[in-house]
Amino acid sequence: MKLTKNLGMLLLSIWLILTGLIALTSFSFQGLPLIMGIIAIAAGVLILVGR
């Protein structure tokens, strides 16, 4: 499997794992919502364009 072939799904899986870990551990820092939003948008766009 090439990394670039499924980059959208890879970002989605990272986002889901981070969301779960954040909920379980109550981990937080100032830029976390921004980072999570960027990962979510990037994953969605890449999935839509078929990457």
mmCIF entry with sequence, helices, sheets and N, C-alpha, C, O atoms, coordinates in Angstrom:
data_MODEL
# 
_entry.id   MODEL 
# 
_entity.id                         1 
_entity.type                       polymer 
_entity.pdbx_number_of_molecules   1 
# 
_entity_poly.entity_id                      1 
_entity_poly.type                           'polypeptide(L)' 
_entity_poly.nstd_linkage                   no 
_entity_poly.nstd_monomer                   no 
_entity_poly.pdbx_seq_one_letter_code       MKLTKNLGMLLLSIWLILTGLIALTSFSFQGLPLIMGIIAIAAGVLILVGR 
_entity_poly.pdbx_seq_one_letter_code_can   MKLTKNLGMLLLSIWLILTGLIALTSFSFQGLPLIMGIIAIAAGVLILVGR 
_entity_poly.pdbx_strand_id                 A 
# 
loop_
_entity_poly_seq.entity_id 
_entity_poly_seq.num 
_entity_poly_seq.mon_id 
_entity_poly_seq.hetero 
1 1  MET n 
1 2  LYS n 
1 3  LEU n 
1 4  THR n 
1 5  LYS n 
1 6  ASN n 
1 7  LEU n 
1 8  GLY n 
1 9  MET n 
1 10 LEU n 
1 11 LEU n 
1 12 LEU n 
1 13 SER n 
1 14 ILE n 
1 15 TRP n 
1 16 LEU n 
1 17 ILE n 
1 18 LEU n 
1 19 THR n 
1 20 GLY n 
1 21 LEU n 
1 22 ILE n 
1 23 ALA n 
1 24 LEU n 
1 25 THR n 
1 26 SER n 
1 27 PHE n 
1 28 SER n 
1 29 PHE n 
1 30 GLN n 
1 31 GLY n 
1 32 LEU n 
1 33 PRO n 
1 34 LEU n 
1 35 ILE n 
1 36 MET n 
1 37 GLY n 
1 38 ILE n 
1 39 ILE n 
1 40 ALA n 
1 41 ILE n 
1 42 ALA n 
1 43 ALA n 
1 44 GLY n 
1 45 VAL n 
1 46 LEU n 
1 47 ILE n 
1 48 LEU n 
1 49 VAL n 
1 50 GLY n 
1 51 ARG n 
# 
_struct_asym.id          A 
_struct_asym.entity_id   1 
# 
loop_
_struct_conf.conf_type_id 
_struct_conf.id 
_struct_conf.pdbx_PDB_helix_id 
_struct_conf.beg_label_comp_id 
_struct_conf.beg_label_asym_id 
_struct_conf.beg_label_seq_id 
_struct_conf.pdbx_beg_PDB_ins_code 
_struct_conf.end_label_comp_id 
_struct_conf.end_label_asym_id 
_struct_conf.end_label_seq_id 
_struct_conf.pdbx_end_PDB_ins_code 
_struct_conf.beg_auth_comp_id 
_struct_conf.beg_auth_asym_id 
_struct_conf.beg_auth_seq_id 
_struct_conf.end_auth_comp_id 
_struct_conf.end_auth_asym_id 
_struct_conf.end_auth_seq_id 
_struct_conf.pdbx_PDB_helix_class 
_struct_conf.details 
_struct_conf.pdbx_PDB_helix_length 
HELX_P HELX_P1 AA1 LEU A 7  ? THR A 25 ? LEU A 7  THR A 25 1 ? 19 
HELX_P HELX_P2 AA2 LEU A 32 ? LEU A 48 ? LEU A 32 LEU A 48 1 ? 17 
# 
_struct_conf_type.id          HELX_P 
_struct_conf_type.criteria    ? 
_struct_conf_type.reference   ? 
# 
loop_
_atom_site.group_PDB 
_atom_site.id 
_atom_site.type_symbol 
_atom_site.label_atom_id 
_atom_site.label_alt_id 
_atom_site.label_comp_id 
_atom_site.label_asym_id 
_atom_site.label_entity_id 
_atom_site.label_seq_id 
_atom_site.pdbx_PDB_ins_code 
_atom_site.Cartn_x 
_atom_site.Cartn_y 
_atom_site.Cartn_z 
_atom_site.occupancy 
_atom_site.B_iso_or_equiv 
_atom_site.pdbx_formal_charge 
_atom_site.auth_seq_id 
_atom_site.auth_comp_id 
_atom_site.auth_asym_id 
_atom_site.auth_atom_id 
_atom_site.pdbx_PDB_model_num 
ATOM 1   N N  . MET A 1 1  ? 0.846   -1.179 0.000  1.00 0.00 ? 1  MET A N  1 
ATOM 2   C CA . MET A 1 1  ? 0.000   0.000  0.000  1.00 0.00 ? 1  MET A CA 1 
ATOM 3   C C  . MET A 1 1  ? 0.891   1.242  0.000  1.00 0.00 ? 1  MET A C  1 
ATOM 4   O O  . MET A 1 1  ? 1.774   1.390  0.845  1.00 0.00 ? 1  MET A O  1 
ATOM 5   N N  . LYS A 1 2  ? 0.651   2.100  -0.931 1.00 0.00 ? 2  LYS A N  1 
ATOM 6   C CA . LYS A 1 2  ? 1.373   3.369  -0.974 1.00 0.00 ? 2  LYS A CA 1 
ATOM 7   C C  . LYS A 1 2  ? 0.753   4.342  0.016  1.00 0.00 ? 2  LYS A C  1 
ATOM 8   O O  . LYS A 1 2  ? -0.463  4.377  0.205  1.00 0.00 ? 2  LYS A O  1 
ATOM 9   N N  . LEU A 1 3  ? 1.615   5.126  0.639  1.00 0.00 ? 3  LEU A N  1 
ATOM 10  C CA . LEU A 1 3  ? 1.128   6.110  1.609  1.00 0.00 ? 3  LEU A CA 1 
ATOM 11  C C  . LEU A 1 3  ? 0.234   7.146  0.939  1.00 0.00 ? 3  LEU A C  1 
ATOM 12  O O  . LEU A 1 3  ? -0.795  7.527  1.496  1.00 0.00 ? 3  LEU A O  1 
ATOM 13  N N  . THR A 1 4  ? 0.612   7.601  -0.241 1.00 0.00 ? 4  THR A N  1 
ATOM 14  C CA . THR A 1 4  ? -0.162  8.649  -0.906 1.00 0.00 ? 4  THR A CA 1 
ATOM 15  C C  . THR A 1 4  ? -1.456  8.116  -1.503 1.00 0.00 ? 4  THR A C  1 
ATOM 16  O O  . THR A 1 4  ? -2.363  8.901  -1.781 1.00 0.00 ? 4  THR A O  1 
ATOM 17  N N  . LYS A 1 5  ? -1.573  6.818  -1.709 1.00 0.00 ? 5  LYS A N  1 
ATOM 18  C CA . LYS A 1 5  ? -2.779  6.255  -2.304 1.00 0.00 ? 5  LYS A CA 1 
ATOM 19  C C  . LYS A 1 5  ? -3.989  6.420  -1.379 1.00 0.00 ? 5  LYS A C  1 
ATOM 20  O O  . LYS A 1 5  ? -5.092  6.702  -1.848 1.00 0.00 ? 5  LYS A O  1 
ATOM 21  N N  . ASN A 1 6  ? -3.792  6.249  -0.092 1.00 0.00 ? 6  ASN A N  1 
ATOM 22  C CA . ASN A 1 6  ? -4.895  6.325  0.865  1.00 0.00 ? 6  ASN A CA 1 
ATOM 23  C C  . ASN A 1 6  ? -4.648  7.396  1.923  1.00 0.00 ? 6  ASN A C  1 
ATOM 24  O O  . ASN A 1 6  ? -4.926  7.181  3.103  1.00 0.00 ? 6  ASN A O  1 
ATOM 25  N N  . LEU A 1 7  ? -4.133  8.532  1.511  1.00 0.00 ? 7  LEU A N  1 
ATOM 26  C CA . LEU A 1 7  ? -3.785  9.584  2.463  1.00 0.00 ? 7  LEU A CA 1 
ATOM 27  C C  . LEU A 1 7  ? -5.010  10.113 3.206  1.00 0.00 ? 7  LEU A C  1 
ATOM 28  O O  . LEU A 1 7  ? -4.927  10.413 4.397  1.00 0.00 ? 7  LEU A O  1 
ATOM 29  N N  . GLY A 1 8  ? -6.134  10.230 2.522  1.00 0.00 ? 8  GLY A N  1 
ATOM 30  C CA . GLY A 1 8  ? -7.360  10.702 3.169  1.00 0.00 ? 8  GLY A CA 1 
ATOM 31  C C  . GLY A 1 8  ? -7.818  9.762  4.268  1.00 0.00 ? 8  GLY A C  1 
ATOM 32  O O  . GLY A 1 8  ? -8.192  10.200 5.355  1.00 0.00 ? 8  GLY A O  1 
ATOM 33  N N  . MET A 1 9  ? -7.787  8.467  3.982  1.00 0.00 ? 9  MET A N  1 
ATOM 34  C CA . MET A 1 9  ? -8.176  7.482  4.989  1.00 0.00 ? 9  MET A CA 1 
ATOM 35  C C  . MET A 1 9  ? -7.175  7.438  6.140  1.00 0.00 ? 9  MET A C  1 
ATOM 36  O O  . MET A 1 9  ? -7.562  7.229  7.289  1.00 0.00 ? 9  MET A O  1 
ATOM 37  N N  . LEU A 1 10 ? -5.904  7.633  5.841  1.00 0.00 ? 10 LEU A N  1 
ATOM 38  C CA . LEU A 1 10 ? -4.887  7.673  6.888  1.00 0.00 ? 10 LEU A CA 1 
ATOM 39  C C  . LEU A 1 10 ? -5.138  8.856  7.826  1.00 0.00 ? 10 LEU A C  1 
ATOM 40  O O  . LEU A 1 10 ? -5.083  8.706  9.046  1.00 0.00 ? 10 LEU A O  1 
ATOM 41  N N  . LEU A 1 11 ? -5.411  10.030 7.256  1.00 0.00 ? 11 LEU A N  1 
ATOM 42  C CA . LEU A 1 11 ? -5.706  11.204 8.085  1.00 0.00 ? 11 LEU A CA 1 
ATOM 43  C C  . LEU A 1 11 ? -6.988  11.008 8.887  1.00 0.00 ? 11 LEU A C  1 
ATOM 44  O O  . LEU A 1 11 ? -7.073  11.424 10.042 1.00 0.00 ? 11 LEU A O  1 
ATOM 45  N N  . LEU A 1 12 ? -7.982  10.375 8.271  1.00 0.00 ? 12 LEU A N  1 
ATOM 46  C CA . LEU A 1 12 ? -9.229  10.104 8.988  1.00 0.00 ? 12 LEU A CA 1 
ATOM 47  C C  . LEU A 1 12 ? -8.984  9.172  10.166 1.00 0.00 ? 12 LEU A C  1 
ATOM 48  O O  . LEU A 1 12 ? -9.510  9.397  11.256 1.00 0.00 ? 12 LEU A O  1 
ATOM 49  N N  . SER A 1 13 ? -8.196  8.138  9.957  1.00 0.00 ? 13 SER A N  1 
ATOM 50  C CA . SER A 1 13 ? -7.918  7.213  11.055 1.00 0.00 ? 13 SER A CA 1 
ATOM 51  C C  . SER A 1 13 ? -7.130  7.904  12.169 1.00 0.00 ? 13 SER A C  1 
ATOM 52  O O  . SER A 1 13 ? -7.382  7.652  13.347 1.00 0.00 ? 13 SER A O  1 
ATOM 53  N N  . ILE A 1 14 ? -6.181  8.770  11.812 1.00 0.00 ? 14 ILE A N  1 
ATOM 54  C CA . ILE A 1 14 ? -5.437  9.531  12.823 1.00 0.00 ? 14 ILE A CA 1 
ATOM 55  C C  . ILE A 1 14 ? -6.389  10.429 13.607 1.00 0.00 ? 14 ILE A C  1 
ATOM 56  O O  . ILE A 1 14 ? -6.294  10.524 14.831 1.00 0.00 ? 14 ILE A O  1 
ATOM 57  N N  . TRP A 1 15 ? -7.301  11.083 12.903 1.00 0.00 ? 15 TRP A N  1 
ATOM 58  C CA . TRP A 1 15 ? -8.257  11.970 13.563 1.00 0.00 ? 15 TRP A CA 1 
ATOM 59  C C  . TRP A 1 15 ? -9.147  11.188 14.528 1.00 0.00 ? 15 TRP A C  1 
ATOM 60  O O  . TRP A 1 15 ? -9.394  11.631 15.650 1.00 0.00 ? 15 TRP A O  1 
ATOM 61  N N  . LEU A 1 16 ? -9.628  10.022 14.086 1.00 0.00 ? 16 LEU A N  1 
ATOM 62  C CA . LEU A 1 16 ? -10.489 9.213  14.951 1.00 0.00 ? 16 LEU A CA 1 
ATOM 63  C C  . LEU A 1 16 ? -9.744  8.724  16.193 1.00 0.00 ? 16 LEU A C  1 
ATOM 64  O O  . LEU A 1 16 ? -10.283 8.765  17.299 1.00 0.00 ? 16 LEU A O  1 
ATOM 65  N N  . ILE A 1 17 ? -8.512  8.264  16.010 1.00 0.00 ? 17 ILE A N  1 
ATOM 66  C CA . ILE A 1 17 ? -7.719  7.794  17.145 1.00 0.00 ? 17 ILE A CA 1 
ATOM 67  C C  . ILE A 1 17 ? -7.456  8.936  18.127 1.00 0.00 ? 17 ILE A C  1 
ATOM 68  O O  . ILE A 1 17 ? -7.612  8.770  19.337 1.00 0.00 ? 17 ILE A O  1 
ATOM 69  N N  . LEU A 1 18 ? -7.059  10.094 17.601 1.00 0.00 ? 18 LEU A N  1 
ATOM 70  C CA . LEU A 1 18 ? -6.802  11.244 18.477 1.00 0.00 ? 18 LEU A CA 1 
ATOM 71  C C  . LEU A 1 18 ? -8.059  11.691 19.213 1.00 0.00 ? 18 LEU A C  1 
ATOM 72  O O  . LEU A 1 18 ? -8.001  12.031 20.395 1.00 0.00 ? 18 LEU A O  1 
ATOM 73  N N  . THR A 1 19 ? -9.192  11.691 18.521 1.00 0.00 ? 19 THR A N  1 
ATOM 74  C CA . THR A 1 19 ? -10.451 12.080 19.154 1.00 0.00 ? 19 THR A CA 1 
ATOM 75  C C  . THR A 1 19 ? -10.784 11.140 20.306 1.00 0.00 ? 19 THR A C  1 
ATOM 76  O O  . THR A 1 19 ? -11.196 11.583 21.379 1.00 0.00 ? 19 THR A O  1 
ATOM 77  N N  . GLY A 1 20 ? -10.606 9.844  20.080 1.00 0.00 ? 20 GLY A N  1 
ATOM 78  C CA . GLY A 1 20 ? -10.854 8.871  21.140 1.00 0.00 ? 20 GLY A CA 1 
ATOM 79  C C  . GLY A 1 20 ? -9.909  9.029  22.314 1.00 0.00 ? 20 GLY A C  1 
ATOM 80  O O  . GLY A 1 20 ? -10.335 8.982  23.468 1.00 0.00 ? 20 GLY A O  1 
ATOM 81  N N  . LEU A 1 21 ? -8.625  9.217  22.027 1.00 0.00 ? 21 LEU A N  1 
ATOM 82  C CA . LEU A 1 21 ? -7.644  9.382  23.103 1.00 0.00 ? 21 LEU A CA 1 
ATOM 83  C C  . LEU A 1 21 ? -7.882  10.655 23.903 1.00 0.00 ? 21 LEU A C  1 
ATOM 84  O O  . LEU A 1 21 ? -7.731  10.670 25.124 1.00 0.00 ? 21 LEU A O  1 
ATOM 85  N N  . ILE A 1 22 ? -8.254  11.717 23.208 1.00 0.00 ? 22 ILE A N  1 
ATOM 86  C CA . ILE A 1 22 ? -8.531  12.984 23.891 1.00 0.00 ? 22 ILE A CA 1 
ATOM 87  C C  . ILE A 1 22 ? -9.730  12.825 24.823 1.00 0.00 ? 22 ILE A C  1 
ATOM 88  O O  . ILE A 1 22 ? -9.719  13.331 25.945 1.00 0.00 ? 22 ILE A O  1 
ATOM 89  N N  . ALA A 1 23 ? -10.762 12.123 24.360 1.00 0.00 ? 23 ALA A N  1 
ATOM 90  C CA . ALA A 1 23 ? -11.950 11.922 25.190 1.00 0.00 ? 23 ALA A CA 1 
ATOM 91  C C  . ALA A 1 23 ? -11.641 11.045 26.405 1.00 0.00 ? 23 ALA A C  1 
ATOM 92  O O  . ALA A 1 23 ? -12.151 11.296 27.497 1.00 0.00 ? 23 ALA A O  1 
ATOM 93  N N  . LEU A 1 24 ? -10.820 10.031 26.220 1.00 0.00 ? 24 LEU A N  1 
ATOM 94  C CA . LEU A 1 24 ? -10.509 9.119  27.323 1.00 0.00 ? 24 LEU A CA 1 
ATOM 95  C C  . LEU A 1 24 ? -9.564  9.725  28.352 1.00 0.00 ? 24 LEU A C  1 
ATOM 96  O O  . LEU A 1 24 ? -9.685  9.448  29.545 1.00 0.00 ? 24 LEU A O  1 
ATOM 97  N N  . THR A 1 25 ? -8.640  10.537 27.905 1.00 0.00 ? 25 THR A N  1 
ATOM 98  C CA . THR A 1 25 ? -7.611  11.048 28.810 1.00 0.00 ? 25 THR A CA 1 
ATOM 99  C C  . THR A 1 25 ? -7.819  12.504 29.216 1.00 0.00 ? 25 THR A C  1 
ATOM 100 O O  . THR A 1 25 ? -7.059  13.024 30.033 1.00 0.00 ? 25 THR A O  1 
ATOM 101 N N  . SER A 1 26 ? -8.811  13.159 28.674 1.00 0.00 ? 26 SER A N  1 
ATOM 102 C CA . SER A 1 26 ? -9.065  14.585 28.923 1.00 0.00 ? 26 SER A CA 1 
ATOM 103 C C  . SER A 1 26 ? -7.844  15.441 28.591 1.00 0.00 ? 26 SER A C  1 
ATOM 104 O O  . SER A 1 26 ? -7.583  16.449 29.247 1.00 0.00 ? 26 SER A O  1 
ATOM 105 N N  . PHE A 1 27 ? -7.112  15.030 27.578 1.00 0.00 ? 27 PHE A N  1 
ATOM 106 C CA . PHE A 1 27 ? -5.919  15.751 27.130 1.00 0.00 ? 27 PHE A CA 1 
ATOM 107 C C  . PHE A 1 27 ? -6.351  17.014 26.402 1.00 0.00 ? 27 PHE A C  1 
ATOM 108 O O  . PHE A 1 27 ? -7.278  16.984 25.593 1.00 0.00 ? 27 PHE A O  1 
ATOM 109 N N  . SER A 1 28 ? -5.685  18.117 26.686 1.00 0.00 ? 28 SER A N  1 
ATOM 110 C CA . SER A 1 28 ? -6.046  19.368 26.034 1.00 0.00 ? 28 SER A CA 1 
ATOM 111 C C  . SER A 1 28 ? -4.879  20.344 26.063 1.00 0.00 ? 28 SER A C  1 
ATOM 112 O O  . SER A 1 28 ? -4.097  20.374 27.014 1.00 0.00 ? 28 SER A O  1 
ATOM 113 N N  . PHE A 1 29 ? -4.776  21.133 25.013 1.00 0.00 ? 29 PHE A N  1 
ATOM 114 C CA . PHE A 1 29 ? -3.870  22.271 24.990 1.00 0.00 ? 29 PHE A CA 1 
ATOM 115 C C  . PHE A 1 29 ? -4.476  23.321 24.083 1.00 0.00 ? 29 PHE A C  1 
ATOM 116 O O  . PHE A 1 29 ? -5.462  23.051 23.398 1.00 0.00 ? 29 PHE A O  1 
ATOM 117 N N  . GLN A 1 30 ? -3.913  24.495 24.067 1.00 0.00 ? 30 GLN A N  1 
ATOM 118 C CA . GLN A 1 30 ? -4.539  25.647 23.431 1.00 0.00 ? 30 GLN A CA 1 
ATOM 119 C C  . GLN A 1 30 ? -4.818  25.451 21.941 1.00 0.00 ? 30 GLN A C  1 
ATOM 120 O O  . GLN A 1 30 ? -5.876  25.873 21.474 1.00 0.00 ? 30 GLN A O  1 
ATOM 121 N N  . GLY A 1 31 ? -3.935  24.841 21.187 1.00 0.00 ? 31 GLY A N  1 
ATOM 122 C CA . GLY A 1 31 ? -4.119  24.719 19.750 1.00 0.00 ? 31 GLY A CA 1 
ATOM 123 C C  . GLY A 1 31 ? -4.784  23.439 19.294 1.00 0.00 ? 31 GLY A C  1 
ATOM 124 O O  . GLY A 1 31 ? -4.879  23.189 18.092 1.00 0.00 ? 31 GLY A O  1 
ATOM 125 N N  . LEU A 1 32 ? -5.250  22.616 20.231 1.00 0.00 ? 32 LEU A N  1 
ATOM 126 C CA . LEU A 1 32 ? -5.813  21.314 19.879 1.00 0.00 ? 32 LEU A CA 1 
ATOM 127 C C  . LEU A 1 32 ? -7.028  21.400 18.954 1.00 0.00 ? 32 LEU A C  1 
ATOM 128 O O  . LEU A 1 32 ? -7.059  20.674 17.960 1.00 0.00 ? 32 LEU A O  1 
ATOM 129 N N  . PRO A 1 33 ? -8.023  22.238 19.219 1.00 0.00 ? 33 PRO A N  1 
ATOM 130 C CA . PRO A 1 33 ? -9.166  22.303 18.300 1.00 0.00 ? 33 PRO A CA 1 
ATOM 131 C C  . PRO A 1 33 ? -8.765  22.708 16.878 1.00 0.00 ? 33 PRO A C  1 
ATOM 132 O O  . PRO A 1 33 ? -9.328  22.201 15.908 1.00 0.00 ? 33 PRO A O  1 
ATOM 133 N N  . LEU A 1 34 ? -7.810  23.603 16.755 1.00 0.00 ? 34 LEU A N  1 
ATOM 134 C CA . LEU A 1 34 ? -7.345  24.022 15.435 1.00 0.00 ? 34 LEU A CA 1 
ATOM 135 C C  . LEU A 1 34 ? -6.689  22.860 14.699 1.00 0.00 ? 34 LEU A C  1 
ATOM 136 O O  . LEU A 1 34 ? -6.972  22.635 13.523 1.00 0.00 ? 34 LEU A O  1 
ATOM 137 N N  . ILE A 1 35 ? -5.825  22.130 15.371 1.00 0.00 ? 35 ILE A N  1 
ATOM 138 C CA . ILE A 1 35 ? -5.144  20.988 14.751 1.00 0.00 ? 35 ILE A CA 1 
ATOM 139 C C  . ILE A 1 35 ? -6.148  19.918 14.350 1.00 0.00 ? 35 ILE A C  1 
ATOM 140 O O  . ILE A 1 35 ? -6.063  19.366 13.252 1.00 0.00 ? 35 ILE A O  1 
ATOM 141 N N  . MET A 1 36 ? -7.098  19.619 15.232 1.00 0.00 ? 36 MET A N  1 
ATOM 142 C CA . MET A 1 36 ? -8.103  18.598 14.922 1.00 0.00 ? 36 MET A CA 1 
ATOM 143 C C  . MET A 1 36 ? -8.980  19.038 13.750 1.00 0.00 ? 36 MET A C  1 
ATOM 144 O O  . MET A 1 36 ? -9.354  18.216 12.914 1.00 0.00 ? 36 MET A O  1 
ATOM 145 N N  . GLY A 1 37 ? -9.303  20.310 13.686 1.00 0.00 ? 37 GLY A N  1 
ATOM 146 C CA . GLY A 1 37 ? -10.091 20.823 12.565 1.00 0.00 ? 37 GLY A CA 1 
ATOM 147 C C  . GLY A 1 37 ? -9.345  20.732 11.250 1.00 0.00 ? 37 GLY A C  1 
ATOM 148 O O  . GLY A 1 37 ? -9.927  20.365 10.230 1.00 0.00 ? 37 GLY A O  1 
ATOM 149 N N  . ILE A 1 38 ? -8.069  21.060 11.263 1.00 0.00 ? 38 ILE A N  1 
ATOM 150 C CA . ILE A 1 38 ? -7.258  20.984 10.043 1.00 0.00 ? 38 ILE A CA 1 
ATOM 151 C C  . ILE A 1 38 ? -7.149  19.544 9.563  1.00 0.00 ? 38 ILE A C  1 
ATOM 152 O O  . ILE A 1 38 ? -7.271  19.280 8.367  1.00 0.00 ? 38 ILE A O  1 
ATOM 153 N N  . ILE A 1 39 ? -6.919  18.608 10.486 1.00 0.00 ? 39 ILE A N  1 
ATOM 154 C CA . ILE A 1 39 ? -6.830  17.193 10.106 1.00 0.00 ? 39 ILE A CA 1 
ATOM 155 C C  . ILE A 1 39 ? -8.154  16.721 9.518  1.00 0.00 ? 39 ILE A C  1 
ATOM 156 O O  . ILE A 1 39 ? -8.163  16.011 8.512  1.00 0.00 ? 39 ILE A O  1 
ATOM 157 N N  . ALA A 1 40 ? -9.270  17.105 10.130 1.00 0.00 ? 40 ALA A N  1 
ATOM 158 C CA . ALA A 1 40 ? -10.586 16.688 9.648  1.00 0.00 ? 40 ALA A CA 1 
ATOM 159 C C  . ALA A 1 40 ? -10.876 17.237 8.257  1.00 0.00 ? 40 ALA A C  1 
ATOM 160 O O  . ALA A 1 40 ? -11.360 16.507 7.392  1.00 0.00 ? 40 ALA A O  1 
ATOM 161 N N  . ILE A 1 41 ? -10.585 18.508 8.034  1.00 0.00 ? 41 ILE A N  1 
ATOM 162 C CA . ILE A 1 41 ? -10.825 19.116 6.720  1.00 0.00 ? 41 ILE A CA 1 
ATOM 163 C C  . ILE A 1 41 ? -9.934  18.482 5.663  1.00 0.00 ? 41 ILE A C  1 
ATOM 164 O O  . ILE A 1 41 ? -10.397 18.177 4.564  1.00 0.00 ? 41 ILE A O  1 
ATOM 165 N N  . ALA A 1 42 ? -8.667  18.283 5.981  1.00 0.00 ? 42 ALA A N  1 
ATOM 166 C CA . ALA A 1 42 ? -7.745  17.670 5.022  1.00 0.00 ? 42 ALA A CA 1 
ATOM 167 C C  . ALA A 1 42 ? -8.188  16.256 4.669  1.00 0.00 ? 42 ALA A C  1 
ATOM 168 O O  . ALA A 1 42 ? -8.162  15.874 3.499  1.00 0.00 ? 42 ALA A O  1 
ATOM 169 N N  . ALA A 1 43 ? -8.591  15.482 5.662  1.00 0.00 ? 43 ALA A N  1 
ATOM 170 C CA . ALA A 1 43 ? -9.054  14.118 5.401  1.00 0.00 ? 43 ALA A CA 1 
ATOM 171 C C  . ALA A 1 43 ? -10.296 14.129 4.520  1.00 0.00 ? 43 ALA A C  1 
ATOM 172 O O  . ALA A 1 43 ? -10.386 13.361 3.563  1.00 0.00 ? 43 ALA A O  1 
ATOM 173 N N  . GLY A 1 44 ? -11.246 14.989 4.837  1.00 0.00 ? 44 GLY A N  1 
ATOM 174 C CA . GLY A 1 44 ? -12.469 15.061 4.038  1.00 0.00 ? 44 GLY A CA 1 
ATOM 175 C C  . GLY A 1 44 ? -12.217 15.453 2.598  1.00 0.00 ? 44 GLY A C  1 
ATOM 176 O O  . GLY A 1 44 ? -12.787 14.858 1.684  1.00 0.00 ? 44 GLY A O  1 
ATOM 177 N N  . VAL A 1 45 ? -11.377 16.439 2.385  1.00 0.00 ? 45 VAL A N  1 
ATOM 178 C CA . VAL A 1 45 ? -11.065 16.883 1.019  1.00 0.00 ? 45 VAL A CA 1 
ATOM 179 C C  . VAL A 1 45 ? -10.355 15.775 0.245  1.00 0.00 ? 45 VAL A C  1 
ATOM 180 O O  . VAL A 1 45 ? -10.696 15.506 -0.907 1.00 0.00 ? 45 VAL A O  1 
ATOM 181 N N  . LEU A 1 46 ? -9.376  15.135 0.867  1.00 0.00 ? 46 LEU A N  1 
ATOM 182 C CA . LEU A 1 46 ? -8.635  14.078 0.177  1.00 0.00 ? 46 LEU A CA 1 
ATOM 183 C C  . LEU A 1 46 ? -9.516  12.878 -0.143 1.00 0.00 ? 46 LEU A C  1 
ATOM 184 O O  . LEU A 1 46 ? -9.356  12.259 -1.195 1.00 0.00 ? 46 LEU A O  1 
ATOM 185 N N  . ILE A 1 47 ? -10.442 12.541 0.745  1.00 0.00 ? 47 ILE A N  1 
ATOM 186 C CA . ILE A 1 47 ? -11.368 11.443 0.459  1.00 0.00 ? 47 ILE A CA 1 
ATOM 187 C C  . ILE A 1 47 ? -12.283 11.823 -0.696 1.00 0.00 ? 47 ILE A C  1 
ATOM 188 O O  . ILE A 1 47 ? -12.550 10.996 -1.568 1.00 0.00 ? 47 ILE A O  1 
ATOM 189 N N  . LEU A 1 48 ? -12.770 13.068 -0.716 1.00 0.00 ? 48 LEU A N  1 
ATOM 190 C CA . LEU A 1 48 ? -13.655 13.507 -1.796 1.00 0.00 ? 48 LEU A CA 1 
ATOM 191 C C  . LEU A 1 48 ? -12.974 13.504 -3.158 1.00 0.00 ? 48 LEU A C  1 
ATOM 192 O O  . LEU A 1 48 ? -13.597 13.152 -4.160 1.00 0.00 ? 48 LEU A O  1 
ATOM 193 N N  . VAL A 1 49 ? -11.706 13.892 -3.205 1.00 0.00 ? 49 VAL A N  1 
ATOM 194 C CA . VAL A 1 49 ? -11.013 13.919 -4.492 1.00 0.00 ? 49 VAL A CA 1 
ATOM 195 C C  . VAL A 1 49 ? -10.421 12.557 -4.852 1.00 0.00 ? 49 VAL A C  1 
ATOM 196 O O  . VAL A 1 49 ? -9.810  12.400 -5.909 1.00 0.00 ? 49 VAL A O  1 
ATOM 197 N N  . GLY A 1 50 ? -10.602 11.582 -3.974 1.00 0.00 ? 50 GLY A N  1 
ATOM 198 C CA . GLY A 1 50 ? -10.198 10.226 -4.308 1.00 0.00 ? 50 GLY A CA 1 
ATOM 199 C C  . GLY A 1 50 ? -8.763  9.876  -4.007 1.00 0.00 ? 50 GLY A C  1 
ATOM 200 O O  . GLY A 1 50 ? -8.241  8.921  -4.582 1.00 0.00 ? 50 GLY A O  1 
ATOM 201 N N  . ARG A 1 51 ? -8.121  10.588 -3.153 1.00 0.00 ? 51 ARG A N  1 
ATOM 202 C CA . ARG A 1 51 ? -6.742  10.254 -2.777 1.00 0.00 ? 51 ARG A CA 1 
ATOM 203 C C  . ARG A 1 51 ? -6.802  9.378  -1.567 1.00 0.00 ? 51 ARG A C  1 
ATOM 204 O O  . ARG A 1 51 ? -5.764  8.960  -1.055 1.00 0.00 ? 51 ARG A O  1 
# 
